[in-house]
Amino acid sequence: MAPPPPPAAAAGLKAVNAKRYTLAALLATLAVAAIVTTFFVLLCPARITFSVAHTGSSHNSSGPAGGGGGSSVLSLTLAADNPSRRAKVTYESMFVDVSNSTAPGAQWDNWVRATVTTRMPRRQPGRTAAIDVTVPLVDAPWTQDFTGNMSSRFSVMVTAQARFRVGVAWTRLYDIKVSCSPVSFFTEKAIPAGAAAAAGSAAGLPVRCV
């Protein structure tokens, strides 16, 4: 049987083992940190941008069953752009509000909730997706005030919840809120004389949302 190592040699051996254990623990910690960092980088959401790609309006001079009254409908199409090649997006919900003012501070003093006619949840497998929106209005003095007798410039607020898929992994829900202005729903022919020049400059599409 070999004699036990001297006390000094045993102490040195313990010190070497302790250093090895410390180095191994450090390497394991770094490996876990690298994996976690890579995981969060891969699952970071794509930068989605919105724009108003199309607008329009229609008017029905008679109410239901010829009962009079009449109504108007403002319509718009939102274009959602996802530049990421790896992250697919699904919009779980979306709300659109329309204001008849583009002035900062007074922008949301007078607004209506629009109807998102595109069915939700809405998957966006490709780069772009179209989302259709309408604003039904019943003819009344308030409607004329809201539309500025078909000459107002409008602001559009988009509020959405979306989640992203990278490979087989899904992210948590993310809130998206953007504002688009100035937006015009009326063609030059529908705008009364004298207001066409003021509204014409707002009709340029697409209108980028920020």
Accessible surface in RSA format (square Angstrom, percent):
REM  Atomic radii and reference values for relative SASA: ProtOr
REM  Chains: A
REM  Algorithm: Lee & Richards
REM  Probe-radius: 1.40
REM  Slices: 20
REM RES _ NUM      All-atoms   Total-Side   Main-Chain    Non-polar    All polar
REM                ABS   REL    ABS   REL    ABS   REL    ABS   REL    ABS   REL
RES MET A   1   237.45 123.0 149.56  99.0  87.89 209.3 123.93 105.4 113.52 150.4
RES ALA A   2    85.27  78.4  60.12  92.8  25.15  57.2  65.46  92.2  19.81  52.5
RES PRO A   3   114.52  83.5  97.09  88.5  17.43  63.4 102.59  84.7  11.93  74.2
RES PRO A   4   117.26  85.5  98.63  89.9  18.63  67.7 104.93  86.6  12.32  76.6
RES PRO A   5    83.02  60.5  66.25  60.4  16.76  60.9  71.96  59.4  11.05  68.7
RES PRO A   6    82.98  60.5  77.07  70.3   5.91  21.5  82.98  68.5   0.00   0.0
RES PRO A   7   118.71  86.5 107.04  97.6  11.67  42.4 114.14  94.2   4.57  28.4
RES ALA A   8    84.33  77.5  65.18 100.6  19.15  43.6  73.92 104.1  10.41  27.6
RES ALA A   9    50.67  46.6  33.10  51.1  17.57  40.0  44.37  62.5   6.29  16.7
RES ALA A  10    32.33  29.7  30.38  46.9   1.95   4.4  31.89  44.9   0.44   1.2
RES ALA A  11    62.01  57.0  51.52  79.5  10.49  23.9  56.11  79.0   5.90  15.6
RES GLY A  12    35.18  43.4   0.00   N/A  35.18  43.4  34.15  93.7   1.04   2.3
RES LEU A  13   110.07  61.3 105.47  75.5   4.61  11.6 108.19  76.0   1.89   5.1
RES LYS A  14   151.12  73.7 145.53  89.3   5.59  13.3  89.95  81.0  61.18  65.2
RES ALA A  15    49.16  45.2  40.53  62.6   8.63  19.6  48.35  68.1   0.82   2.2
RES VAL A  16    67.42  44.4  67.10  60.7   0.32   0.8  67.35  58.5   0.07   0.2
RES ASN A  17    50.92  35.1  50.44  48.7   0.48   1.2   8.84  21.3  42.08  40.7
RES ALA A  18    53.41  49.1  48.32  74.6   5.09  11.6  52.31  73.7   1.09   2.9
RES LYS A  19   149.73  73.0 142.96  87.7   6.77  16.1  88.66  79.8  61.07  65.1
RES ARG A  20   156.19  65.6 150.62  76.8   5.57  13.3  50.49  69.0 105.71  64.1
RES TYR A  21   160.35  74.9 155.13  88.3   5.22  13.6 112.85  84.8  47.50  58.6
RES THR A  22    93.72  66.7  87.58  88.8   6.14  14.6  67.74  91.0  25.98  39.3
RES LEU A  23   101.61  56.6  99.26  71.0   2.35   5.9 101.39  71.2   0.22   0.6
RES ALA A  24    58.26  53.6  49.44  76.3   8.83  20.1  53.43  75.2   4.83  12.8
RES ALA A  25    59.57  54.8  50.27  77.6   9.31  21.2  58.00  81.7   1.57   4.2
RES LEU A  26    97.12  54.1  92.61  66.3   4.51  11.3  96.56  67.8   0.56   1.5
RES LEU A  27   103.31  57.5  98.51  70.5   4.79  12.0  98.84  69.4   4.47  12.0
RES ALA A  28    56.78  52.2  48.24  74.4   8.54  19.4  56.06  79.0   0.72   1.9
RES THR A  29    86.29  61.4  80.62  81.7   5.67  13.5  60.09  80.7  26.21  39.6
RES LEU A  30   101.99  56.8  97.70  69.9   4.30  10.8  98.03  68.8   3.96  10.7
RES ALA A  31    51.82  47.6  42.73  65.9   9.10  20.7  51.04  71.9   0.79   2.1
RES VAL A  32    89.62  59.0  89.39  80.9   0.23   0.6  89.62  77.9   0.00   0.0
RES ALA A  33    51.32  47.2  43.26  66.8   8.06  18.3  50.40  71.0   0.92   2.4
RES ALA A  34    56.70  52.1  47.82  73.8   8.88  20.2  55.93  78.8   0.77   2.0
RES ILE A  35   119.18  67.8 115.17  85.8   4.01   9.7 118.27  85.2   0.91   2.5
RES VAL A  36    67.45  44.4  66.11  59.9   1.33   3.2  67.45  58.6   0.00   0.0
RES THR A  37    82.50  58.7  78.02  79.1   4.48  10.7  57.86  77.7  24.64  37.2
RES THR A  38    74.93  53.3  71.63  72.6   3.30   7.9  49.66  66.7  25.26  38.2
RES PHE A  39   102.47  51.3  99.64  61.7   2.84   7.4 102.20  62.0   0.27   0.8
RES PHE A  40   131.90  66.0 126.83  78.6   5.07  13.2 127.22  77.1   4.68  13.4
RES VAL A  41    88.80  58.4  85.48  77.4   3.31   8.0  88.65  77.0   0.15   0.4
RES LEU A  42    85.01  47.3  84.98  60.8   0.04   0.1  85.01  59.7   0.00   0.0
RES LEU A  43    22.47  12.5  19.88  14.2   2.59   6.5  20.57  14.4   1.90   5.1
RES CYS A  44    51.96  39.3  48.34  53.9   3.62   8.5  27.65  70.0  24.31  26.2
RES PRO A  45    51.08  37.2  35.18  32.1  15.90  57.8  35.18  29.0  15.90  98.8
RES ALA A  46    15.75  14.5   0.29   0.4  15.45  35.2   8.58  12.1   7.17  19.0
RES ARG A  47   192.48  80.8 180.78  92.2  11.70  27.9  68.24  93.3 124.24  75.3
RES ILE A  48    21.37  12.2   2.55   1.9  18.81  45.3   2.55   1.8  18.81  51.1
RES THR A  49    32.98  23.5  29.74  30.1   3.24   7.7  24.03  32.3   8.95  13.5
RES PHE A  50     2.37   1.2   0.00   0.0   2.37   6.2   1.23   0.7   1.15   3.3
RES SER A  51    24.36  20.6  24.29  32.4   0.08   0.2  11.63  24.8  12.74  17.8
RES VAL A  52     0.00   0.0   0.00   0.0   0.00   0.0   0.00   0.0   0.00   0.0
RES ALA A  53    45.46  41.8  27.85  43.0  17.61  40.1  28.27  39.8  17.19  45.5
RES HIS A  54   105.07  57.4 105.07  73.0   0.00   0.0  64.67  66.6  40.40  47.0
RES THR A  55    20.35  14.5   7.71   7.8  12.63  30.1   0.00   0.0  20.35  30.8
RES GLY A  56    16.24  20.0   0.00   N/A  16.24  20.0  16.24  44.6   0.00   0.0
RES SER A  57    49.78  42.1  16.02  21.4  33.77  77.8   6.02  12.8  43.76  61.3
RES SER A  58    69.07  58.4  58.98  78.7  10.09  23.2  50.67 107.9  18.40  25.8
RES HIS A  59   111.39  60.9  75.68  52.6  35.71  91.4  57.27  59.0  54.12  63.0
RES ASN A  60    81.35  56.1  76.63  74.1   4.72  11.4  25.09  60.4  56.26  54.4
RES SER A  61    93.51  79.0  70.63  94.3  22.87  52.7  38.11  81.2  55.39  77.6
RES SER A  62    51.29  43.3  50.24  67.0   1.05   2.4  26.96  57.4  24.33  34.1
RES GLY A  63     9.89  12.2   0.00   N/A   9.89  12.2   4.74  13.0   5.14  11.5
RES PRO A  64   126.97  92.5 108.01  98.5  18.96  68.9 119.83  98.9   7.14  44.4
RES ALA A  65   118.18 108.7  59.94  92.5  58.24 132.5  81.65 115.0  36.52  96.7
RES GLY A  66    63.71  78.6   0.00   N/A  63.71  78.6  26.49  72.7  37.22  83.4
RES GLY A  67    66.25  81.7   0.00   N/A  66.25  81.7  33.73  92.6  32.52  72.8
RES GLY A  68    38.71  47.7   0.00   N/A  38.71  47.7  29.62  81.3   9.09  20.4
RES GLY A  69    58.68  72.4   0.00   N/A  58.68  72.4  35.37  97.1  23.32  52.2
RES GLY A  70     4.49   5.5   0.00   N/A   4.49   5.5   0.40   1.1   4.09   9.2
RES SER A  71    38.50  32.5  37.89  50.6   0.61   1.4  19.23  41.0  19.27  27.0
RES SER A  72    19.12  16.2  18.38  24.5   0.74   1.7   9.67  20.6   9.46  13.3
RES VAL A  73    50.66  33.3  50.01  45.3   0.65   1.6  50.01  43.5   0.65   1.8
RES LEU A  74     1.09   0.6   1.09   0.8   0.00   0.0   1.09   0.8   0.00   0.0
RES SER A  75    36.41  30.8  35.80  47.8   0.61   1.4  22.44  47.8  13.97  19.6
RES LEU A  76     3.09   1.7   0.44   0.3   2.65   6.7   1.17   0.8   1.92   5.2
RES THR A  77    27.63  19.7  27.63  28.0   0.00   0.0  14.46  19.4  13.17  19.9
RES LEU A  78     0.00   0.0   0.00   0.0   0.00   0.0   0.00   0.0   0.00   0.0
RES ALA A  79    29.78  27.4  28.55  44.1   1.23   2.8  28.60  40.3   1.18   3.1
RES ALA A  80     0.00   0.0   0.00   0.0   0.00   0.0   0.00   0.0   0.00   0.0
RES ASP A  81    33.09  23.2  33.09  32.9   0.00   0.0  18.92  44.5  14.18  14.1
RES ASN A  82     3.21   2.2   1.90   1.8   1.30   3.1   0.00   0.0   3.21   3.1
RES PRO A  83    63.05  46.0  44.73  40.8  18.32  66.6  45.09  37.2  17.96 111.7
RES SER A  84    29.87  25.2  11.75  15.7  18.12  41.7  18.48  39.4  11.39  16.0
RES ARG A  85   232.29  97.5 204.10 104.0  28.19  67.1  79.21 108.3 153.08  92.8
RES ARG A  86   102.16  42.9  88.06  44.9  14.10  33.6  55.72  76.2  46.44  28.1
RES ALA A  87     0.34   0.3   0.34   0.5   0.00   0.0   0.34   0.5   0.00   0.0
RES LYS A  88    73.16  35.7  72.80  44.7   0.36   0.8  43.39  39.1  29.77  31.7
RES VAL A  89     2.02   1.3   0.00   0.0   2.02   4.9   0.31   0.3   1.71   4.6
RES THR A  90     9.82   7.0   9.82  10.0   0.00   0.0   6.81   9.1   3.01   4.5
RES TYR A  91     0.00   0.0   0.00   0.0   0.00   0.0   0.00   0.0   0.00   0.0
RES GLU A  92    57.17  32.8  45.03  34.1  12.14  28.9  14.32  27.7  42.85  35.0
RES SER A  93    33.24  28.1  32.21  43.0   1.03   2.4  27.26  58.1   5.97   8.4
RES MET A  94     9.58   5.0   0.00   0.0   9.58  22.8   0.00   0.0   9.58  12.7
RES PHE A  95   100.08  50.1  98.62  61.1   1.46   3.8  99.51  60.3   0.57   1.6
RES VAL A  96     0.07   0.0   0.00   0.0   0.07   0.2   0.00   0.0   0.07   0.2
RES ASP A  97    19.52  13.7  19.52  19.4   0.00   0.0   1.46   3.4  18.06  18.0
RES VAL A  98     0.00   0.0   0.00   0.0   0.00   0.0   0.00   0.0   0.00   0.0
RES SER A  99     0.06   0.0   0.06   0.1   0.00   0.0   0.00   0.0   0.06   0.1
RES ASN A 100    31.19  21.5  18.24  17.6  12.95  31.2   0.14   0.3  31.05  30.0
RES SER A 101    27.39  23.1  22.63  30.2   4.75  10.9  20.72  44.1   6.67   9.3
RES THR A 102    48.64  34.6  31.30  31.7  17.35  41.3   6.46   8.7  42.19  63.8
RES ALA A 103    48.24  44.4  43.76  67.5   4.49  10.2  47.75  67.2   0.49   1.3
RES PRO A 104   129.04  94.0 104.68  95.4  24.37  88.6 109.64  90.5  19.41 120.6
RES GLY A 105    80.01  98.7   0.00   N/A  80.01  98.7  44.32 121.6  35.69  79.9
RES ALA A 106    41.55  38.2  38.77  59.8   2.78   6.3  39.20  55.2   2.35   6.2
RES GLN A 107    34.58  19.3  34.15  25.0   0.43   1.0   3.09   6.6  31.49  23.9
RES TRP A 108    70.66  28.4  56.24  27.2  14.41  33.8  54.42  29.0  16.23  26.3
RES ASP A 109   115.78  81.1  79.89  79.5  35.89  84.9  33.84  79.6  81.94  81.7
RES ASN A 110    52.29  36.1  50.00  48.3   2.29   5.5  19.58  47.1  32.71  31.6
RES TRP A 111   115.57  46.4  96.64  46.8  18.93  44.4  72.70  38.8  42.87  69.5
RES VAL A 112    26.85  17.7  22.73  20.6   4.12   9.9  26.85  23.3   0.00   0.0
RES ARG A 113   124.23  52.2 101.96  52.0  22.28  53.0  45.29  61.9  78.94  47.8
RES ALA A 114     8.05   7.4   0.00   0.0   8.05  18.3   0.00   0.0   8.05  21.3
RES THR A 115    68.18  48.5  64.12  65.0   4.06   9.7  46.68  62.7  21.49  32.5
RES VAL A 116    31.56  20.8   9.60   8.7  21.96  52.9   9.60   8.3  21.96  59.6
RES THR A 117    78.01  55.5  45.28  45.9  32.73  78.0  44.95  60.4  33.06  50.0
RES THR A 118    25.36  18.0  15.53  15.7   9.83  23.4  19.90  26.7   5.46   8.3
RES ARG A 119   210.96  88.6 196.57 100.2  14.38  34.2  76.01 103.9 134.95  81.8
RES MET A 120    47.12  24.4  22.87  15.1  24.25  57.7  23.01  19.6  24.11  31.9
RES PRO A 121    87.75  64.0  69.06  62.9  18.69  68.0  69.06  57.0  18.69 116.2
RES ARG A 122    63.60  26.7  62.43  31.8   1.17   2.8  16.23  22.2  47.37  28.7
RES ARG A 123   168.71  70.8 162.17  82.7   6.54  15.6  50.92  69.6 117.79  71.4
RES GLN A 124     0.97   0.5   0.21   0.2   0.76   1.8   0.61   1.3   0.36   0.3
RES PRO A 125    99.38  72.4  89.26  81.4  10.13  36.8  93.59  77.3   5.79  36.0
RES GLY A 126    39.51  48.7   0.00   N/A  39.51  48.7  35.95  98.7   3.56   8.0
RES ARG A 127   144.60  60.7 132.53  67.6  12.08  28.8  53.11  72.6  91.50  55.5
RES THR A 128    93.10  66.2  73.53  74.5  19.57  46.6  40.41  54.3  52.68  79.6
RES ALA A 129     6.84   6.3   0.55   0.8   6.29  14.3   6.21   8.7   0.63   1.7
RES ALA A 130    55.71  51.2  46.64  72.0   9.07  20.6  47.03  66.2   8.68  23.0
RES ILE A 131     0.00   0.0   0.00   0.0   0.00   0.0   0.00   0.0   0.00   0.0
RES ASP A 132    66.51  46.6  66.51  66.2   0.00   0.0  15.83  37.3  50.68  50.5
RES VAL A 133     1.02   0.7   0.06   0.1   0.97   2.3   0.06   0.0   0.97   2.6
RES THR A 134    35.16  25.0  35.05  35.5   0.11   0.3  28.43  38.2   6.73  10.2
RES VAL A 135     2.08   1.4   2.08   1.9   0.00   0.0   2.08   1.8   0.00   0.0
RES PRO A 136    84.83  61.8  67.55  61.6  17.28  62.8  67.87  56.0  16.96 105.4
RES LEU A 137    10.37   5.8   6.87   4.9   3.50   8.8   9.54   6.7   0.83   2.2
RES VAL A 138   107.76  70.9 102.10  92.4   5.66  13.6 102.10  88.7   5.66  15.4
RES ASP A 139    51.26  35.9  34.68  34.5  16.59  39.2  19.84  46.7  31.43  31.3
RES ALA A 140    41.60  38.2  31.95  49.3   9.65  22.0  39.81  56.1   1.79   4.7
RES PRO A 141   107.55  78.4 105.10  95.8   2.46   8.9 106.96  88.3   0.59   3.7
RES TRP A 142   114.06  45.8 109.34  52.9   4.72  11.1  94.42  50.3  19.65  31.9
RES THR A 143     9.59   6.8   9.59   9.7   0.00   0.0   7.44  10.0   2.15   3.3
RES GLN A 144   117.28  65.6 113.90  83.2   3.39   8.1  24.14  51.4  93.15  70.6
RES ASP A 145   104.87  73.5  88.31  87.9  16.56  39.2  27.48  64.7  77.39  77.2
RES PHE A 146     0.00   0.0   0.00   0.0   0.00   0.0   0.00   0.0   0.00   0.0
RES THR A 147     9.18   6.5   9.18   9.3   0.00   0.0   4.54   6.1   4.64   7.0
RES GLY A 148    25.97  32.0   0.00   N/A  25.97  32.0  21.90  60.1   4.07   9.1
RES ASN A 149    89.82  61.9  87.75  84.8   2.07   5.0  25.91  62.4  63.92  61.8
RES MET A 150    74.81  38.7  74.81  49.5   0.00   0.0  51.62  43.9  23.19  30.7
RES SER A 151    34.24  28.9  24.10  32.2  10.14  23.4   4.64   9.9  29.60  41.5
RES SER A 152    18.08  15.3  10.15  13.6   7.93  18.3   8.71  18.5   9.38  13.1
RES ARG A 153    91.13  38.3  84.76  43.2   6.37  15.2  22.70  31.0  68.44  41.5
RES PHE A 154     0.00   0.0   0.00   0.0   0.00   0.0   0.00   0.0   0.00   0.0
RES SER A 155     0.00   0.0   0.00   0.0   0.00   0.0   0.00   0.0   0.00   0.0
RES VAL A 156     0.00   0.0   0.00   0.0   0.00   0.0   0.00   0.0   0.00   0.0
RES MET A 157    31.76  16.4  31.46  20.8   0.31   0.7  30.09  25.6   1.68   2.2
RES VAL A 158     0.00   0.0   0.00   0.0   0.00   0.0   0.00   0.0   0.00   0.0
RES THR A 159    48.05  34.2  47.99  48.7   0.06   0.1  42.52  57.1   5.53   8.4
RES ALA A 160     2.04   1.9   0.00   0.0   2.04   4.6   1.63   2.3   0.41   1.1
RES GLN A 161    69.12  38.7  69.10  50.5   0.02   0.0  12.89  27.4  56.23  42.6
RES ALA A 162     0.00   0.0   0.00   0.0   0.00   0.0   0.00   0.0   0.00   0.0
RES ARG A 163    66.99  28.1  66.99  34.2   0.00   0.0  11.04  15.1  55.95  33.9
RES PHE A 164     3.38   1.7   3.38   2.1   0.00   0.0   3.38   2.0   0.00   0.0
RES ARG A 165    87.99  36.9  87.51  44.6   0.49   1.2  10.72  14.6  77.27  46.8
RES VAL A 166    21.70  14.3  16.33  14.8   5.37  12.9  16.33  14.2   5.37  14.6
RES GLY A 167    51.04  62.9   0.00   N/A  51.04  62.9  41.62 114.2   9.42  21.1
RES VAL A 168   147.77  97.2 124.45 112.7  23.32  56.2 127.95 111.2  19.81  53.7
RES ALA A 169    32.65  30.0  25.96  40.1   6.70  15.2  32.65  46.0   0.00   0.0
RES TRP A 170   103.82  41.7  78.37  37.9  25.45  59.8  58.38  31.1  45.44  73.7
RES THR A 171    10.61   7.5   2.99   3.0   7.63  18.2   8.39  11.3   2.22   3.4
RES ARG A 172   158.72  66.6 144.02  73.4  14.70  35.0  75.34 103.0  83.37  50.5
RES LEU A 173    63.94  35.6  50.23  35.9  13.71  34.5  50.27  35.3  13.67  36.8
RES TYR A 174    48.49  22.6  48.24  27.4   0.25   0.6  29.37  22.1  19.12  23.6
RES ASP A 175   117.16  82.1  85.83  85.4  31.33  74.1  33.60  79.1  83.56  83.3
RES ILE A 176    24.63  14.0  21.42  16.0   3.21   7.7  24.63  17.7   0.00   0.0
RES LYS A 177   142.34  69.4 113.02  69.3  29.32  69.8  55.91  50.3  86.43  92.1
RES VAL A 178    22.37  14.7  20.24  18.3   2.13   5.1  22.37  19.4   0.00   0.0
RES SER A 179    26.39  22.3  23.40  31.2   2.99   6.9  21.56  45.9   4.83   6.8
RES CYS A 180     0.03   0.0   0.00   0.0   0.03   0.1   0.03   0.1   0.00   0.0
RES SER A 181    44.20  37.3  22.68  30.3  21.52  49.6   0.01   0.0  44.19  61.9
RES PRO A 182    51.24  37.3  50.53  46.1   0.71   2.6  50.53  41.7   0.71   4.4
RES VAL A 183     0.00   0.0   0.00   0.0   0.00   0.0   0.00   0.0   0.00   0.0
RES SER A 184     3.87   3.3   0.45   0.6   3.42   7.9   0.02   0.0   3.85   5.4
RES PHE A 185     2.49   1.2   0.02   0.0   2.48   6.4   1.07   0.6   1.43   4.1
RES PHE A 186    12.50   6.3   5.97   3.7   6.53  17.0   7.39   4.5   5.11  14.6
RES THR A 187    92.88  66.1  84.79  86.0   8.10  19.3  81.85 109.9  11.03  16.7
RES GLU A 188   125.76  72.2 112.79  85.3  12.96  30.9  34.83  67.4  90.93  74.2
RES LYS A 189   205.59 100.3 168.82 103.6  36.77  87.5 120.42 108.4  85.17  90.7
RES ALA A 190    36.96  34.0  22.77  35.1  14.18  32.3  33.22  46.8   3.74   9.9
RES ILE A 191    11.66   6.6   2.31   1.7   9.36  22.5   2.58   1.9   9.08  24.7
RES PRO A 192    48.29  35.2  36.32  33.1  11.97  43.5  48.27  39.9   0.02   0.1
RES ALA A 193   108.27  99.6  69.20 106.8  39.08  88.9  77.72 109.5  30.55  80.9
RES GLY A 194    79.37  97.9   0.00   N/A  79.37  97.9  42.78 117.4  36.59  81.9
RES ALA A 195    22.99  21.1  19.44  30.0   3.55   8.1  22.36  31.5   0.63   1.7
RES ALA A 196    25.26  23.2  22.62  34.9   2.64   6.0  22.89  32.2   2.37   6.3
RES ALA A 197    93.62  86.1  65.70 101.4  27.92  63.5  78.21 110.1  15.41  40.8
RES ALA A 198    62.07  57.1  51.00  78.7  11.07  25.2  61.00  85.9   1.07   2.8
RES ALA A 199     1.11   1.0   0.75   1.2   0.35   0.8   0.91   1.3   0.20   0.5
RES GLY A 200    36.96  45.6   0.00   N/A  36.96  45.6  23.81  65.3  13.15  29.5
RES SER A 201    86.60  73.2  47.42  63.3  39.18  90.3  55.61 118.4  30.99  43.4
RES ALA A 202     2.73   2.5   0.00   0.0   2.73   6.2   1.75   2.5   0.98   2.6
RES ALA A 203    44.30  40.7  33.01  50.9  11.29  25.7  33.61  47.3  10.69  28.3
RES GLY A 204    53.21  65.6   0.00   N/A  53.21  65.6  43.60 119.7   9.61  21.5
RES LEU A 205    68.16  38.0  32.67  23.4  35.49  89.2  33.74  23.7  34.42  92.6
RES PRO A 206    98.87  72.1  79.35  72.3  19.52  70.9  79.35  65.5  19.52 121.3
RES VAL A 207    12.90   8.5   9.70   8.8   3.20   7.7  12.90  11.2   0.00   0.0
RES ARG A 208   154.02  64.7 139.93  71.3  14.10  33.6  56.20  76.8  97.82  59.3
RES CYS A 209     6.77   5.1   0.00   0.0   6.77  15.9   0.00   0.0   6.77   7.3
RES VAL A 210   129.35  85.1  96.89  87.7  32.47  78.2 122.24 106.2   7.11  19.3
END  Absolute sums over single chains surface
CHAIN  1 A    12708.3      10248.1       2460.2       8271.9       4436.4
END  Absolute sums over all chains
TOTAL         12708.3      10248.1       2460.2       8271.9       4436.4
